[in-house]
Amino acid sequence: MGRPDQSRTGKTGRAKPAGQNRTGKTGRPVPKPEAQPKMPGELTEGLFGRRVFGRRVFGPAQRSSYRGARTEEESRMSLKGKRVAVLVEDGYNLDEFIYPFHRMREAGADVKVVGPNRAKVFTSHEREVQADLSSSEAHAEDFDAVIVPGGQAPDRMRMDKDLVGFVRSMDEAGKPVGAICHAGSVLVSAKILAGRRATSFYSIRDDLEAAGAHWSDEAVVVDRNLITSRIPNDLPVFCEAVIAALEGTKAGAA
């Protein structure tokens, strides 16, 4: 029996099945993936402006639109004139950094990112954040509140004496100090927990109690100017407590 006709390249001259293109794939249209919602450019400009490993950097958390019982106008104007420092280090928890950052800005605050002296850019899960100030450049008289996010970052933050000193100075000035999840370890190093009520992620409860804190399992614990929470799910009430504390202080007060 003779073989099917072959072309000069040695390939058979069999007709391709109907519906296939030259590569042998079917000609059926490939459905396009659903378009992802674009992040507001004005919220990411200057903060998340770089790429890591070819991926787009992390944009604002979409669930950060929580406003509690406030109107949008009240939310945007209540912290006008206030300056808030949000600390950062490698391994920061994405939600616990990004949510407070945008929530404070949404309420009208001027938010600055403060990082340790060793670097200017910090990474977590391939997302970069550039610090506005190093810890040696941050002074309590220049800010109205400080927020410390959790994740693995606090273990690194507590090794920077200027960063720890900044948190201590803010507390000594009676200004709101917010710490969520593992950020309680920075409070331990700052030695500001003795005799005060606080909460944290449960795994560092012993550390806080050893530092003299009265630990409780609550979504948010407020002891004078100290505001603490346990986990990312507590972020809405955590941020509202920080805002409420800021609303009760005079902007720019030393």
LOFI-705783 format. One record per residue (C-alpha): chain; x, z, y; residue number from 0. Coordinates in nm, 4 decimals, padded with zeros to 6 digits, always signed. Each point is the difference from the previous one (the first is absolute). Example, Ala and Ser with C-alpha at 12.3 -4.5 7.8 and 13.67 -1.06 7.14 Angstrom:
REM residues 2
   kette       east         up      north    nr
       A   +01.2300   +00.7800   -00.4500     0
       A   +00.1370   -00.0660   +00.3440     1
//
This chain:
REM residues 254
   kette       east         up      north    nr
       A   +00.0000   +00.0000   +00.0000     0
       A   +00.1378   -00.0948   +00.3371     1
       A   +00.0619   +00.2620   +00.2708     2
       A   -00.1976   -00.0030   +00.3233     3
       A   +00.1433   -00.2149   +00.2734     4
       A   +00.2703   +00.1749   +00.2025     5
       A   +00.1084   -00.0550   +00.3565     6
       A   +00.3596   -00.0684   +00.0970     7
       A   +00.0502   +00.3748   +00.0431     8
       A   -00.0946   +00.0590   -00.3615     9
       A   -00.3375   +00.1562   +00.0744    10
       A   -00.3074   -00.1188   -00.1813    11
       A   -00.2514   -00.2116   +00.1788    12
       A   -00.2966   +00.2084   -00.1107    13
       A   -00.2661   +00.0297   +00.2653    14
       A   -00.0278   +00.3476   +00.1533    15
       A   -00.3281   +00.1810   -00.0543    16
       A   -00.2530   -00.0510   +00.2743    17
       A   +00.0248   +00.2468   +00.2846    18
       A   +00.3750   +00.0603   -00.0230    19
       A   +00.2554   -00.0865   +00.2652    20
       A   +00.3509   -00.1284   -00.0543    21
       A   +00.1326   +00.3454   -00.0840    22
       A   -00.2546   +00.0391   -00.2791    23
       A   -00.2005   +00.2611   +00.1879    24
       A   -00.3699   -00.0375   +00.0504    25
       A   -00.1211   -00.1321   +00.3306    26
       A   -00.2441   +00.2838   +00.0504    27
       A   +00.0307   +00.1546   +00.3457    28
       A   +00.1781   +00.3354   -00.0042    29
       A   -00.2058   +00.2638   +00.1784    30
       A   +00.1752   +00.1395   +00.3061    31
       A   +00.0564   +00.3762   +00.0096    32
       A   -00.2226   +00.1907   +00.2371    33
       A   +00.1540   +00.0361   +00.3425    34
       A   +00.1334   +00.3487   +00.0674    35
       A   -00.1070   +00.1684   +00.3248    36
       A   +00.2640   -00.0263   +00.2679    37
       A   +00.1409   +00.3161   +00.1480    38
       A   -00.0325   +00.0463   +00.3769    39
       A   +00.3283   -00.1261   +00.1432    40
       A   +00.0049   +00.2437   +00.2891    41
       A   +00.0100   +00.2918   -00.2413    42
       A   +00.2998   -00.1260   -00.1959    43
       A   +00.2050   -00.1490   +00.2815    44
       A   +00.3254   +00.1841   +00.0520    45
       A   -00.0469   +00.2382   -00.2929    46
       A   -00.0373   -00.2140   -00.3114    47
       A   +00.1829   -00.3073   +00.1255    48
       A   +00.2369   -00.0693   -00.2885    49
       A   -00.0152   -00.1248   -00.3580    50
       A   +00.1442   +00.1645   -00.3085    51
       A   +00.0788   -00.2030   -00.3124    52
       A   -00.2030   -00.2876   +00.1461    53
       A   -00.3242   +00.1975   +00.0153    54
       A   -00.2113   +00.0647   +00.3039    55
       A   +00.0444   +00.3481   +00.1316    56
       A   -00.2802   +00.2530   -00.0234    57
       A   -00.2767   -00.0314   +00.2558    58
       A   -00.2418   +00.2652   +00.1249    59
       A   -00.2059   +00.1722   -00.2684    60
       A   -00.3527   -00.1395   +00.0199    61
       A   -00.1483   +00.3333   -00.0943    62
       A   +00.1502   +00.1559   +00.3134    63
       A   -00.3161   -00.0733   +00.2002    64
       A   -00.1422   +00.3475   -00.0656    65
       A   -00.1310   +00.1503   +00.3223    66
       A   -00.2095   +00.2903   -00.1197    67
       A   -00.2849   +00.0759   +00.2396    68
       A   +00.1785   -00.1524   +00.2996    69
       A   -00.1073   -00.3177   +00.1732    70
       A   +00.2537   -00.2813   +00.0121    71
       A   +00.0543   +00.0515   +00.3739    72
       A   +00.0537   +00.3755   -00.0437    73
       A   +00.2416   -00.0660   -00.2840    74
       A   +00.2062   -00.2389   +00.2056    75
       A   +00.0257   +00.2125   +00.3116    76
       A   +00.0228   +00.3619   -00.1156    77
       A   +00.3808   +00.0043   -00.0310    78
       A   +00.0840   -00.2141   +00.2996    79
       A   +00.3231   +00.1248   +00.1543    80
       A   +00.1118   +00.1862   -00.3145    81
       A   +00.3222   -00.0839   -00.1858    82
       A   +00.0138   +00.0438   -00.3772    83
       A   +00.3070   -00.0229   -00.2230    84
       A   -00.0454   -00.1199   -00.3575    85
       A   +00.3027   +00.0663   -00.2190    86
       A   +00.1337   -00.2533   -00.2512    87
       A   +00.2594   -00.0215   -00.2762    88
       A   +00.0563   -00.2129   -00.3081    89
       A   -00.2698   +00.0596   -00.2595    90
       A   -00.2750   +00.0931   +00.2462    91
       A   -00.3540   -00.0046   -00.1372    92
       A   -00.1574   -00.3203   +00.1342    93
       A   -00.3436   +00.1461   +00.0747    94
       A   +00.1331   +00.3239   +00.1437    95
       A   +00.2210   -00.1855   +00.2453    96
       A   -00.2167   -00.2958   +00.0962    97
       A   -00.3380   +00.1735   +00.0216    98
       A   +00.1082   +00.2677   +00.2542    99
       A   +00.2077   -00.2533   +00.1935   100
       A   -00.2985   -00.2260   +00.0648   101
       A   -00.2529   +00.2833   +00.0240   102
       A   +00.1935   +00.1624   +00.2846   103
       A   +00.0390   -00.3351   +00.1761   104
       A   -00.3689   -00.0674   -00.0481   105
       A   -00.0718   +00.3260   +00.1819   106
       A   +00.2163   -00.1101   +00.2928   107
       A   +00.3289   +00.1780   -00.0725   108
       A   +00.3443   -00.1475   +00.0595   109
       A   +00.1505   +00.0173   -00.3500   110
       A   +00.3731   -00.0123   -00.0678   111
       A   +00.1698   -00.0216   -00.3391   112
       A   +00.2888   +00.2441   -00.0385   113
       A   +00.2527   -00.0307   -00.2820   114
       A   +00.3223   +00.1698   -00.1071   115
       A   +00.3252   -00.0830   +00.1762   116
       A   +00.1433   -00.1892   -00.2972   117
       A   -00.2029   -00.3205   +00.0449   118
       A   -00.2545   -00.1882   +00.2098   119
       A   -00.1996   -00.1724   -00.2746   120
       A   -00.1688   +00.1812   -00.2884   121
       A   -00.1620   -00.1418   -00.3119   122
       A   -00.2733   +00.1005   -00.2421   123
       A   -00.1414   -00.2276   -00.2726   124
       A   +00.1759   -00.2970   +00.1623   125
       A   -00.1607   +00.0663   +00.3392   126
       A   +00.2289   +00.0583   +00.2953   127
       A   -00.0594   +00.2159   +00.3047   128
       A   +00.2319   +00.0051   +00.2983   129
       A   +00.0436   +00.3307   +00.1821   130
       A   -00.0471   +00.0131   +00.3768   131
       A   +00.2268   +00.3029   +00.0304   132
       A   +00.2583   +00.1771   -00.2111   133
       A   -00.0439   +00.3711   -00.0607   134
       A   +00.2778   +00.0875   +00.2466   135
       A   -00.1912   -00.1887   +00.2709   136
       A   -00.3319   +00.1788   -00.0632   137
       A   -00.0674   +00.3101   +00.2089   138
       A   -00.2995   +00.2320   -00.0070   139
       A   -00.0524   -00.0253   +00.3756   140
       A   -00.0632   -00.3735   -00.0381   141
       A   -00.2817   +00.0272   -00.2563   142
       A   -00.3382   +00.1642   -00.0372   143
       A   -00.0173   +00.0002   -00.3823   144
       A   +00.1971   -00.0936   -00.3106   145
       A   -00.1332   -00.1280   -00.3330   146
       A   +00.2029   +00.0142   -00.3212   147
       A   -00.1162   -00.2320   -00.2829   148
       A   +00.0615   +00.0714   -00.3673   149
       A   +00.1296   -00.1988   -00.2922   150
       A   +00.3663   +00.0286   -00.0945   151
       A   +00.1016   -00.0154   +00.3667   152
       A   -00.0199   +00.3760   +00.0767   153
       A   +00.2785   +00.0774   -00.2481   154
       A   +00.2209   -00.2356   +00.2011   155
       A   -00.1310   +00.1120   +00.3397   156
       A   +00.0933   +00.3627   -00.0619   157
       A   +00.3669   -00.1011   -00.0342   158
       A   +00.0084   -00.1155   +00.3643   159
       A   +00.0565   +00.3118   +00.2110   160
       A   -00.1176   -00.1690   +00.3208   161
       A   -00.3279   -00.1097   -00.1601   162
       A   -00.0631   +00.3494   -00.1363   163
       A   +00.0992   +00.1473   +00.3348   164
       A   -00.2454   -00.2280   +00.1797   165
       A   -00.2872   +00.1242   -00.2191   166
       A   +00.1055   +00.3602   +00.0608   167
       A   +00.0198   -00.0560   +00.3774   168
       A   -00.3471   -00.1541   +00.0043   169
       A   -00.1380   +00.3025   -00.1806   170
       A   +00.1808   +00.2438   +00.2284   171
       A   -00.1556   -00.1796   +00.2975   172
       A   -00.3449   +00.0521   -00.1539   173
       A   -00.0623   -00.3723   -00.0348   174
       A   -00.1986   -00.1436   -00.2941   175
       A   +00.2118   -00.0456   -00.3121   176
       A   -00.1772   -00.2000   -00.2726   177
       A   +00.1347   -00.0194   -00.3548   178
       A   -00.1699   -00.1573   -00.3003   179
       A   +00.0758   +00.0023   -00.3726   180
       A   +00.3744   +00.0483   -00.0696   181
       A   +00.0729   +00.0323   +00.3731   182
       A   -00.0328   +00.3749   -00.0470   183
       A   +00.3613   +00.0012   -00.1187   184
       A   +00.1095   -00.0924   +00.3537   185
       A   -00.1930   +00.3028   +00.1294   186
       A   +00.1864   +00.2135   -00.2528   187
       A   +00.3350   -00.1252   +00.1311   188
       A   -00.1172   +00.0520   +00.3586   189
       A   -00.0781   +00.3640   -00.0911   190
       A   -00.3377   +00.0037   +00.1755   191
       A   -00.2281   +00.1069   -00.2866   192
       A   +00.0473   +00.3764   -00.0230   193
       A   -00.3367   +00.1768   +00.0215   194
       A   -00.1960   -00.3201   +00.0654   195
       A   -00.2801   -00.1721   -00.1880   196
       A   +00.0844   -00.3445   -00.1387   197
       A   -00.0695   -00.2485   -00.2768   198
       A   +00.1944   -00.2835   -00.1618   199
       A   +00.0247   -00.2082   -00.3144   200
       A   -00.0354   +00.2515   -00.2822   201
       A   +00.3494   -00.0623   -00.1431   202
       A   +00.1698   +00.1601   +00.3015   203
       A   -00.2382   +00.2952   +00.0257   204
       A   +00.2686   +00.2353   -00.1340   205
       A   +00.2463   -00.1216   +00.2631   206
       A   -00.2433   +00.0695   +00.2837   207
       A   -00.0917   +00.3417   -00.1343   208
       A   +00.3684   +00.0867   -00.0459   209
       A   +00.0436   -00.0868   +00.3695   210
       A   -00.2725   +00.2526   +00.0870   211
       A   -00.3054   -00.2232   +00.0298   212
       A   -00.3493   +00.1000   -00.1128   213
       A   -00.0855   -00.3120   -00.2009   214
       A   -00.3578   -00.1156   -00.0608   215
       A   -00.1526   -00.3012   -00.1715   216
       A   -00.1927   -00.1558   +00.2914   217
       A   -00.0216   -00.3507   +00.1429   218
       A   +00.1384   +00.1207   +00.3318   219
       A   +00.1322   +00.3389   +00.1110   220
       A   +00.0463   +00.0795   +00.3696   221
       A   +00.2078   +00.3007   +00.1023   222
       A   +00.0357   -00.0048   +00.3765   223
       A   +00.2052   -00.3164   +00.0694   224
       A   +00.0914   -00.0598   -00.3666   225
       A   -00.2189   -00.2558   -00.1828   226
       A   +00.0538   -00.0731   -00.3683   227
       A   -00.1736   -00.2049   -00.2705   228
       A   +00.0495   -00.0709   -00.3704   229
       A   -00.0365   -00.3674   -00.0936   230
       A   -00.0783   -00.3460   +00.1469   231
       A   -00.3733   +00.0526   -00.0586   232
       A   +00.0173   +00.2771   +00.2613   233
       A   +00.1265   -00.2342   +00.2720   234
       A   -00.3311   -00.0378   +00.1903   235
       A   -00.0469   +00.3750   +00.0513   236
       A   +00.3742   +00.0487   +00.0492   237
       A   +00.0113   -00.2509   +00.2855   238
       A   -00.3171   +00.1370   +00.1574   239
       A   +00.1551   +00.3477   -00.0008   240
       A   +00.3151   -00.1320   +00.1677   241
       A   -00.2093   -00.1810   +00.2624   242
       A   -00.2088   +00.3110   +00.0633   243
       A   +00.3169   +00.2053   +00.0489   244
       A   +00.1400   -00.2603   +00.2404   245
       A   -00.3222   -00.0111   +00.1992   246
       A   +00.0418   +00.3715   +00.0614   247
       A   +00.3464   -00.0397   +00.1556   248
       A   +00.1106   -00.1322   +00.3341   249
       A   +00.1651   -00.3419   -00.0188   250
       A   +00.3754   +00.0209   +00.0351   251
       A   -00.0004   +00.3791   -00.0062   252
       A   +00.3337   +00.1537   -00.0899   253
//
